[in-house]
Amino acid sequence: MVESMARVRQIRVTPQKARRVVDLIRGMRAVEAVAVLKHQPQAVSEPLGKIVASAIANAQVIADRDGVFLDETDLYVAKAFVDEGITLKRFRPRAQGRAFRINKRTSHITVVLATPDEPSLGSGPGAKQKVSK
């Protein structure tokens, strides 16, 4: 099983808006996710498409290093999540000398691609194990 990861940090989009788009591609095939992101109207779709493409390239490098054949169509988005980055705090002048704080939020986006596991005989997460007492 080949597994690769790509991450972008401090991207200037709110985590709430980024999670809406990341939820669309979670569990999809990687090449299909890139195609879907290319046609999404949200602003985070472009950098997210670049992240998925980078993870595909990382998987190819890992497969070449290990001497494993990798078909890019086998890769799927195993994990995709958005964490909150730092918040830039800015102030806007308001009436009567007051100041109003504006929070400019950032996100850390992580995408993990993997190839599906081949079912092995008697082992793996789905297999039952004997418990000795």
OpenMM code with the backbone's topology and positions (N, CA, C; nanometers):
from openmm import Vec3, app, unit

residues = "MET VAL GLU SER MET ALA ARG VAL ARG GLN ILE ARG VAL THR PRO GLN LYS ALA ARG ARG VAL VAL ASP LEU ILE ARG GLY MET ARG ALA VAL GLU ALA VAL ALA VAL LEU LYS HIS GLN PRO GLN ALA VAL SER GLU PRO LEU GLY LYS ILE VAL ALA SER ALA ILE ALA ASN ALA GLN VAL ILE ALA ASP ARG ASP GLY VAL PHE LEU ASP GLU THR ASP LEU TYR VAL ALA LYS ALA PHE VAL ASP GLU GLY ILE THR LEU LYS ARG PHE ARG PRO ARG ALA GLN GLY ARG ALA PHE ARG ILE ASN LYS ARG THR SER HIS ILE THR VAL VAL LEU ALA THR PRO ASP GLU PRO SER LEU GLY SER GLY PRO GLY ALA LYS GLN LYS VAL SER LYS".split()
positions = [
    Vec3(0.0846, -0.1178, 0.0000),
    Vec3(0.0000, 0.0000, 0.0000),
    Vec3(0.0888, 0.1237, 0.0000),
    Vec3(0.0646, 0.2129, -0.0930),
    Vec3(0.1380, 0.3390, -0.1007),
    Vec3(0.0524, 0.4467, -0.0360),
    Vec3(0.1138, 0.5249, 0.0497),
    Vec3(0.0433, 0.6340, 0.1163),
    Vec3(0.1275, 0.7601, 0.1047),
    Vec3(0.0643, 0.8704, 0.0664),
    Vec3(0.1373, 0.9968, 0.0529),
    Vec3(0.0542, 1.1087, 0.1141),
    Vec3(0.1241, 1.2157, 0.1508),
    Vec3(0.0585, 1.3268, 0.2175),
    Vec3(0.1050, 1.4576, 0.1560),
    Vec3(0.0164, 1.5546, 0.1520),
    Vec3(0.0512, 1.6905, 0.1126),
    Vec3(-0.0213, 1.7850, 0.2077),
    Vec3(0.0452, 1.8917, 0.2419),
    Vec3(-0.0105, 1.9845, 0.3406),
    Vec3(0.0219, 2.1278, 0.2990),
    Vec3(-0.0723, 2.2161, 0.3217),
    Vec3(-0.0481, 2.3595, 0.3046),
    Vec3(-0.0842, 2.4256, 0.4366),
    Vec3(-0.0003, 2.5200, 0.4757),
    Vec3(-0.0220, 2.5876, 0.6036),
    Vec3(-0.0406, 2.7363, 0.5818),
    Vec3(-0.1126, 2.7973, 0.6725),
    Vec3(-0.1362, 2.9414, 0.6744),
    Vec3(-0.2016, 2.9909, 0.5457),
    Vec3(-0.2955, 2.9145, 0.4908),
    Vec3(-0.3662, 2.9600, 0.3718),
    Vec3(-0.4765, 3.0553, 0.4160),
    Vec3(-0.4932, 3.1656, 0.3442),
    Vec3(-0.5832, 3.2714, 0.3880),
    Vec3(-0.7278, 3.2436, 0.3476),
    Vec3(-0.7863, 3.1419, 0.4079),
    Vec3(-0.9279, 3.1112, 0.3919),
    Vec3(-0.9751, 3.0589, 0.5268),
    Vec3(-1.0978, 3.0885, 0.5620),
    Vec3(-1.1460, 3.0451, 0.6924),
    Vec3(-1.1623, 2.8933, 0.6937),
    Vec3(-1.1365, 2.8303, 0.8068),
    Vec3(-1.1506, 2.6849, 0.8147),
    Vec3(-1.2931, 2.6368, 0.7847),
    Vec3(-1.3917, 2.7149, 0.8223),
    Vec3(-1.5303, 2.6754, 0.7991),
    Vec3(-1.5602, 2.6655, 0.6496),
    Vec3(-1.5104, 2.7611, 0.5717),
    Vec3(-1.5332, 2.7593, 0.4275),
    Vec3(-1.4515, 2.6485, 0.3614),
    Vec3(-1.3319, 2.6232, 0.4130),
    Vec3(-1.2473, 2.5187, 0.3551),
    Vec3(-1.3051, 2.3806, 0.3828),
    Vec3(-1.3642, 2.3607, 0.4989),
    Vec3(-1.4192, 2.2289, 0.5343),
    Vec3(-1.5347, 2.1905, 0.4431),
    Vec3(-1.6109, 2.2890, 0.3953),
    Vec3(-1.7218, 2.2597, 0.3039),
    Vec3(-1.6720, 2.1928, 0.1767),
    Vec3(-1.5592, 2.2383, 0.1257),
    Vec3(-1.5055, 2.1840, 0.0015),
    Vec3(-1.4298, 2.0541, 0.0276),
    Vec3(-1.3582, 2.0457, 0.1391),
    Vec3(-1.2825, 1.9247, 0.1718),
    Vec3(-1.3780, 1.8072, 0.1932),
    Vec3(-1.4953, 1.8336, 0.2492),
    Vec3(-1.5929, 1.7272, 0.2704),
    Vec3(-1.6422, 1.6675, 0.1378),
    Vec3(-1.6361, 1.7471, 0.0297),
    Vec3(-1.6788, 1.6974, -0.1010),
    Vec3(-1.5868, 1.5883, -0.1547),
    Vec3(-1.4555, 1.6023, -0.1293),
    Vec3(-1.3600, 1.5127, -0.1927),
    Vec3(-1.3159, 1.3967, -0.1048),
    Vec3(-1.3500, 1.3983, 0.0223),
    Vec3(-1.3063, 1.2911, 0.1121),
    Vec3(-1.3637, 1.1574, 0.0657),
    Vec3(-1.2766, 1.0587, 0.0450),
    Vec3(-1.3182, 0.9264, 0.0009),
    Vec3(-1.3217, 0.9091, -0.1499),
    Vec3(-1.3051, 1.0161, -0.2254),
    Vec3(-1.3070, 1.0094, -0.3713),
    Vec3(-1.1745, 0.9579, -0.4262),
    Vec3(-1.1760, 0.9142, -0.5509),
    Vec3(-1.0498, 0.8871, -0.6193),
    Vec3(-0.9776, 1.0186, -0.6399),
    Vec3(-0.8459, 1.0143, -0.6404),
    Vec3(-0.7657, 1.1375, -0.6454),
    Vec3(-0.7838, 1.2119, -0.7772),
    Vec3(-0.7796, 1.1415, -0.8893),
    Vec3(-0.7932, 1.2096, -1.0182),
    Vec3(-0.9347, 1.2659, -1.0352),
    Vec3(-1.0319, 1.1977, -0.9782),
    Vec3(-1.1696, 1.2466, -0.9815),
    Vec3(-1.1845, 1.3710, -0.8933),
    Vec3(-1.1152, 1.3718, -0.7804),
    Vec3(-1.1206, 1.4877, -0.6901),
    Vec3(-1.0615, 1.6113, -0.7559),
    Vec3(-0.9518, 1.5949, -0.8311),
    Vec3(-0.8921, 1.7085, -0.9014),
    Vec3(-0.9901, 1.7644, -1.0041),
    Vec3(-1.0594, 1.6759, -1.0750),
    Vec3(-1.1570, 1.7195, -1.1752),
    Vec3(-1.2749, 1.7913, -1.1106),
    Vec3(-1.3207, 1.7415, -0.9971),
    Vec3(-1.4333, 1.8059, -0.9273),
    Vec3(-1.3922, 1.9437, -0.8761),
    Vec3(-1.2716, 1.9530, -0.8213),
    Vec3(-1.2255, 2.0808, -0.7656),
    Vec3(-1.2023, 2.1849, -0.8739),
    Vec3(-1.1706, 2.1408, -0.9939),
    Vec3(-1.1462, 2.2353, -1.1032),
    Vec3(-1.2733, 2.3138, -1.1378),
    Vec3(-1.3904, 2.2544, -1.1125),
    Vec3(-1.5165, 2.3164, -1.1518),
    Vec3(-1.5986, 2.3700, -1.0340),
    Vec3(-1.5407, 2.3747, -0.9164),
    Vec3(-1.6110, 2.4287, -0.8003),
    Vec3(-1.5958, 2.5809, -0.7964),
    Vec3(-1.6996, 2.6541, -0.7587),
    Vec3(-1.6903, 2.8005, -0.7578),
    Vec3(-1.6201, 2.8585, -0.6349),
    Vec3(-1.5993, 2.7803, -0.5309),
    Vec3(-1.5399, 2.8328, -0.4084),
    Vec3(-1.3928, 2.8686, -0.4311),
    Vec3(-1.3467, 2.9697, -0.3601),
    Vec3(-1.2094, 3.0192, -0.3764),
    Vec3(-1.1058, 2.9174, -0.3299),
    Vec3(-1.1392, 2.8344, -0.2333),
    Vec3(-1.0429, 2.7381, -0.1794),
    Vec3(-1.0243, 2.6189, -0.2735),
    Vec3(-1.1061, 2.6068, -0.3759),
    Vec3(-1.0972, 2.4918, -0.4660),
    Vec3(-0.9662, 2.4883, -0.5430),
    Vec3(-0.9158, 2.6033, -0.5848),
    Vec3(-0.7908, 2.6070, -0.6610),
    Vec3(-0.6711, 2.5597, -0.5783),
    Vec3(-0.6465, 2.6171, -0.4588),
    Vec3(-0.5336, 2.5648, -0.3813),
    Vec3(-0.5533, 2.4203, -0.3359),
    Vec3(-0.6772, 2.3792, -0.3110),
    Vec3(-0.7021, 2.2412, -0.2706),
    Vec3(-0.6735, 2.1439, -0.3856),
    Vec3(-0.7047, 2.1858, -0.5077),
    Vec3(-0.6701, 2.1045, -0.6243),
    Vec3(-0.5195, 2.0886, -0.6387),
    Vec3(-0.4452, 2.1954, -0.6087),
    Vec3(-0.2994, 2.1887, -0.6134),
    Vec3(-0.2454, 2.0951, -0.5054),
    Vec3(-0.3095, 2.0934, -0.3899),
    Vec3(-0.2660, 2.0054, -0.2814),
    Vec3(-0.2856, 1.8590, -0.3213),
    Vec3(-0.4007, 1.8276, -0.3796),
    Vec3(-0.4276, 1.6901, -0.4219),
    Vec3(-0.3304, 1.6489, -0.5326),
    Vec3(-0.3028, 1.7398, -0.6263),
    Vec3(-0.2068, 1.7097, -0.7330),
    Vec3(-0.0671, 1.6875, -0.6750),
    Vec3(-0.0313, 1.7647, -0.5735),
    Vec3(0.0976, 1.7473, -0.5080),
    Vec3(0.1054, 1.6133, -0.4359),
    Vec3(-0.0037, 1.5719, -0.3741),
    Vec3(-0.0060, 1.4421, -0.3062),
    Vec3(0.0058, 1.3279, -0.4064),
    Vec3(-0.0525, 1.3451, -0.5256),
    Vec3(-0.0386, 1.2438, -0.6306),
    Vec3(0.1078, 1.2328, -0.6724),
    Vec3(0.1731, 1.3479, -0.6904),
    Vec3(0.3150, 1.3482, -0.7276),
    Vec3(0.4003, 1.2879, -0.6159),
    Vec3(0.3666, 1.3167, -0.4906),
    Vec3(0.4400, 1.2582, -0.3781),
    Vec3(0.4254, 1.1062, -0.3760),
    Vec3(0.3064, 1.0569, -0.4080),
    Vec3(0.2844, 0.9117, -0.4118),
    Vec3(0.3682, 0.8475, -0.5211),
    Vec3(0.3804, 0.9163, -0.6345),
    Vec3(0.4614, 0.8631, -0.7442),
    Vec3(0.6081, 0.8551, -0.7044),
    Vec3(0.6567, 0.9576, -0.6348),
    Vec3(0.7958, 0.9583, -0.5887),
    Vec3(0.8198, 0.8466, -0.4872),
    Vec3(0.7259, 0.8276, -0.3951),
    Vec3(0.7394, 0.7222, -0.2946),
    Vec3(0.7389, 0.5844, -0.3614),
    Vec3(0.6507, 0.5658, -0.4606),
    Vec3(0.6438, 0.4371, -0.5306),
    Vec3(0.7722, 0.4113, -0.6087),
    Vec3(0.8268, 0.5134, -0.6730),
    Vec3(0.9527, 0.4970, -0.7468),
    Vec3(1.0675, 0.4653, -0.6523),
    Vec3(1.0687, 0.5297, -0.5372),
    Vec3(1.1747, 0.5058, -0.4395),
    Vec3(1.1709, 0.3622, -0.3876),
    Vec3(1.0493, 0.3118, -0.3640),
    Vec3(1.0345, 0.1772, -0.3095),
    Vec3(1.0316, 0.0691, -0.4169),
    Vec3(1.0320, 0.1095, -0.5445),
    Vec3(1.0290, 0.0121, -0.6529),
    Vec3(0.8947, -0.0553, -0.6683),
    Vec3(0.7868, 0.0164, -0.6387),
    Vec3(0.6513, -0.0375, -0.6454),
    Vec3(0.5806, 0.0252, -0.7646),
    Vec3(0.5038, -0.0560, -0.8394),
    Vec3(0.4241, -0.0015, -0.9487),
    Vec3(0.3045, 0.0733, -0.8912),
    Vec3(0.2798, 0.1943, -0.9433),
    Vec3(0.1673, 0.2745, -0.8947),
    Vec3(0.0870, 0.3251, -1.0124),
    Vec3(-0.0405, 0.2930, -1.0117),
    Vec3(-0.1333, 0.3482, -1.1094),
    Vec3(-0.2060, 0.4627, -1.0397),
    Vec3(-0.1962, 0.5827, -1.0977),
    Vec3(-0.2541, 0.7006, -1.0322),
    Vec3(-0.4049, 0.6916, -1.0169),
    Vec3(-0.4696, 0.6116, -1.0997),
    Vec3(-0.6149, 0.5982, -1.0877),
    Vec3(-0.6557, 0.5145, -0.9675),
    Vec3(-0.5600, 0.4416, -0.9066),
    Vec3(-0.5904, 0.3624, -0.7868),
    Vec3(-0.5908, 0.4466, -0.6602),
    Vec3(-0.5283, 0.5628, -0.6633),
    Vec3(-0.5195, 0.6457, -0.5428),
    Vec3(-0.6558, 0.7035, -0.5072),
    Vec3(-0.6834, 0.7072, -0.3774),
    Vec3(-0.8051, 0.7721, -0.3299),
    Vec3(-0.7711, 0.8588, -0.2094),
    Vec3(-0.8602, 0.9514, -0.1771),
    Vec3(-0.8385, 1.0440, -0.0654),
    Vec3(-0.8753, 0.9699, 0.0631),
    Vec3(-0.7733, 0.9199, 0.1321),
    Vec3(-0.7958, 0.8433, 0.2538),
    Vec3(-0.8340, 0.9349, 0.3692),
    Vec3(-0.7625, 1.0453, 0.3830),
    Vec3(-0.7915, 1.1432, 0.4876),
    Vec3(-0.7796, 1.2817, 0.4279),
    Vec3(-0.8653, 1.3697, 0.4702),
    Vec3(-0.8571, 1.5101, 0.4312),
    Vec3(-0.9183, 1.5896, 0.5445),
    Vec3(-0.8407, 1.6809, 0.5997),
    Vec3(-0.8942, 1.7590, 0.7104),
    Vec3(-0.8365, 1.8992, 0.7097),
    Vec3(-0.9076, 1.9876, 0.7781),
    Vec3(-0.8705, 2.1281, 0.7863),
    Vec3(-0.8563, 2.1643, 0.9328),
    Vec3(-0.7419, 2.2189, 0.9683),
    Vec3(-0.7184, 2.2690, 1.1035),
    Vec3(-0.7122, 2.4197, 1.0986),
    Vec3(-0.7408, 2.4801, 1.2121),
    Vec3(-0.7381, 2.6258, 1.2200),
    Vec3(-0.5942, 2.6735, 1.2372),
    Vec3(-0.5574, 2.7734, 1.1575),
    Vec3(-0.4248, 2.8340, 1.1690),
    Vec3(-0.4302, 2.9553, 1.2598),
    Vec3(-0.3313, 3.0417, 1.2453),
    Vec3(-0.3307, 3.1625, 1.3271),
    Vec3(-0.4382, 3.2580, 1.2775),
    Vec3(-0.4815, 3.3462, 1.3636),
    Vec3(-0.5797, 3.4476, 1.3282),
    Vec3(-0.5114, 3.5829, 1.3295),
    Vec3(-0.5181, 3.6516, 1.2154),
    Vec3(-0.4633, 3.7863, 1.2064),
    Vec3(-0.5688, 3.8824, 1.2598),
    Vec3(-0.5300, 3.9651, 1.3558),
    Vec3(-0.6255, 4.0566, 1.4173),
    Vec3(-0.6017, 4.1965, 1.3632),
    Vec3(-0.7056, 4.2540, 1.3021),
    Vec3(-0.6981, 4.3877, 1.2439),
    Vec3(-0.8071, 4.4725, 1.3063),
    Vec3(-0.7885, 4.6039, 1.3043),
    Vec3(-0.8863, 4.6947, 1.3634),
    Vec3(-0.9389, 4.7897, 1.2597),
    Vec3(-1.0700, 4.8156, 1.2660),
    Vec3(-1.1376, 4.9044, 1.1729),
    Vec3(-1.1977, 5.0188, 1.2528),
    Vec3(-1.1766, 5.1413, 1.2095),
    Vec3(-1.2348, 5.2544, 1.2814),
    Vec3(-1.3877, 5.2548, 1.2712),
    Vec3(-1.4518, 5.2863, 1.3830),
    Vec3(-1.5978, 5.2936, 1.3883),
    Vec3(-1.6381, 5.4311, 1.4396),
    Vec3(-1.7648, 5.4492, 1.4539),
    Vec3(-1.8175, 5.5798, 1.4944),
    Vec3(-1.7776, 5.6151, 1.6372),
    Vec3(-1.7659, 5.7420, 1.6657),
    Vec3(-1.7376, 5.7985, 1.7979),
    Vec3(-1.6039, 5.7502, 1.8541),
    Vec3(-1.5077, 5.7318, 1.7673),
    Vec3(-1.3729, 5.6985, 1.8119),
    Vec3(-1.3514, 5.5551, 1.8551),
    Vec3(-1.4471, 5.4715, 1.8305),
    Vec3(-1.4313, 5.3326, 1.8696),
    Vec3(-1.3544, 5.2543, 1.7626),
    Vec3(-1.3121, 5.1347, 1.7990),
    Vec3(-1.2446, 5.0458, 1.7047),
    Vec3(-1.3166, 4.9116, 1.7063),
    Vec3(-1.3268, 4.8531, 1.5901),
    Vec3(-1.3946, 4.7256, 1.5737),
    Vec3(-1.2928, 4.6246, 1.5241),
    Vec3(-1.2809, 4.5111, 1.5937),
    Vec3(-1.1797, 4.4115, 1.5574),
    Vec3(-1.2288, 4.3216, 1.4444),
    Vec3(-1.1412, 4.2984, 1.3472),
    Vec3(-1.1691, 4.2083, 1.2361),
    Vec3(-1.0715, 4.0925, 1.2453),
    Vec3(-1.1237, 3.9707, 1.2491),
    Vec3(-1.0399, 3.8514, 1.2550),
    Vec3(-1.0238, 3.7953, 1.1151),
    Vec3(-0.9007, 3.7864, 1.0698),
    Vec3(-0.8705, 3.7270, 0.9394),
    Vec3(-0.8134, 3.5885, 0.9675),
    Vec3(-0.8956, 3.4876, 0.9470),
    Vec3(-0.8592, 3.3520, 0.9858),
    Vec3(-0.7782, 3.2823, 0.8760),
    Vec3(-0.6945, 3.1883, 0.9194),
    Vec3(-0.6158, 3.1080, 0.8262),
    Vec3(-0.6400, 2.9604, 0.8550),
    Vec3(-0.5995, 2.8758, 0.7604),
    Vec3(-0.6242, 2.7329, 0.7708),
    Vec3(-0.4980, 2.6538, 0.7395),
    Vec3(-0.4909, 2.5344, 0.7969),
    Vec3(-0.3922, 2.4344, 0.7607),
    Vec3(-0.4718, 2.3193, 0.6978),
    Vec3(-0.4438, 2.2881, 0.5706),
    Vec3(-0.5172, 2.1827, 0.5013),
    Vec3(-0.4224, 2.0656, 0.4772),
    Vec3(-0.4668, 1.9448, 0.5132),
    Vec3(-0.3877, 1.8230, 0.4960),
    Vec3(-0.4685, 1.7225, 0.4160),
    Vec3(-0.4032, 1.6628, 0.3151),
    Vec3(-0.4661, 1.5604, 0.2322),
    Vec3(-0.3743, 1.4385, 0.2317),
    Vec3(-0.4306, 1.3213, 0.2618),
    Vec3(-0.3556, 1.1956, 0.2604),
    Vec3(-0.4192, 1.1044, 0.1557),
    Vec3(-0.3369, 1.0608, 0.0596),
    Vec3(-0.3831, 0.9687, -0.0435),
    Vec3(-0.3276, 0.8300, -0.0137),
    Vec3(-0.4022, 0.7278, -0.0531),
    Vec3(-0.3568, 0.5905, -0.0327),
    Vec3(-0.4118, 0.5031, -0.1438),
    Vec3(-0.3474, 0.3894, -0.1620),
    Vec3(-0.4016, 0.2884, -0.2523),
    Vec3(-0.4826, 0.1917, -0.1673),
    Vec3(-0.5871, 0.1335, -0.2227),
    Vec3(-0.6680, 0.0415, -0.1423),
    Vec3(-0.5891, -0.0826, -0.1044),
    Vec3(-0.6157, -0.1332, 0.0142),
    Vec3(-0.5507, -0.2558, 0.0619),
    Vec3(-0.6068, -0.3762, -0.0119),
    Vec3(-0.5183, -0.4677, -0.0487),
    Vec3(-0.5637, -0.5951, -0.1026),
    Vec3(-0.6064, -0.6810, 0.0160),
    Vec3(-0.7199, -0.7473, 0.0075),
    Vec3(-0.7629, -0.8296, 0.1211),
    Vec3(-0.6669, -0.9466, 0.1406),
    Vec3(-0.6150, -0.9560, 0.2586),
    Vec3(-0.5237, -1.0664, 0.2890),
    Vec3(-0.5985, -1.1710, 0.3706),
    Vec3(-0.5474, -1.2926, 0.3700),
    Vec3(-0.6163, -1.4024, 0.4374),
    Vec3(-0.5913, -1.3993, 0.5871),
    Vec3(-0.6956, -1.3754, 0.6640),
    Vec3(-0.6868, -1.3871, 0.8082),
    Vec3(-0.6219, -1.2719, 0.8820),
    Vec3(-0.5857, -1.1649, 0.8146),
    Vec3(-0.5258, -1.0527, 0.8872),
    Vec3(-0.5869, -0.9229, 0.8369),
    Vec3(-0.5569, -0.8177, 0.9052),
    Vec3(-0.6091, -0.6877, 0.8662),
    Vec3(-0.7093, -0.6372, 0.9672),
    Vec3(-0.7582, -0.5150, 0.9454),
    Vec3(-0.8484, -0.4561, 1.0435),
    Vec3(-0.9852, -0.5231, 1.0484),
    Vec3(-1.0288, -0.5883, 0.9385),
    Vec3(-1.1596, -0.6508, 0.9377),
    Vec3(-1.1616, -0.7930, 0.9889),
    Vec3(-1.0458, -0.8509, 1.0089),
    Vec3(-1.0386, -0.9920, 1.0516),
    Vec3(-1.0578, -1.0029, 1.2020),
    Vec3(-1.1239, -1.1098, 1.2425),
    Vec3(-1.1441, -1.1329, 1.3860),
    Vec3(-1.0212, -1.2000, 1.4440),
    Vec3(-0.9871, -1.1600, 1.5634),
    Vec3(-0.8709, -1.2158, 1.6278),
    Vec3(-0.9155, -1.2933, 1.7513),
    Vec3(-0.8417, -1.4027, 1.7801),
    Vec3(-0.8715, -1.4790, 1.8994),
    Vec3(-0.8162, -1.4082, 2.0216),
    Vec3(-0.8945, -1.4089, 2.1259),
    Vec3(-0.8516, -1.3498, 2.2516),
    Vec3(-0.8290, -1.4619, 2.3495),
    Vec3(-0.7074, -1.4736, 2.3995),
    Vec3(-0.6767, -1.5802, 2.4958),
    Vec3(-0.6937, -1.5262, 2.6371),
    Vec3(-0.7442, -1.6126, 2.7235),
    Vec3(-0.7697, -1.5689, 2.8611),
    Vec3(-0.6710, -1.6314, 2.9558),
] * unit.nanometer
topology = app.Topology()
chain = topology.addChain("A")
for resn in residues:
    res = topology.addResidue(resn, chain)
    for name in ("N", "CA", "C"):
        topology.addAtom(name, app.Element.getBySymbol(name[0]), res)
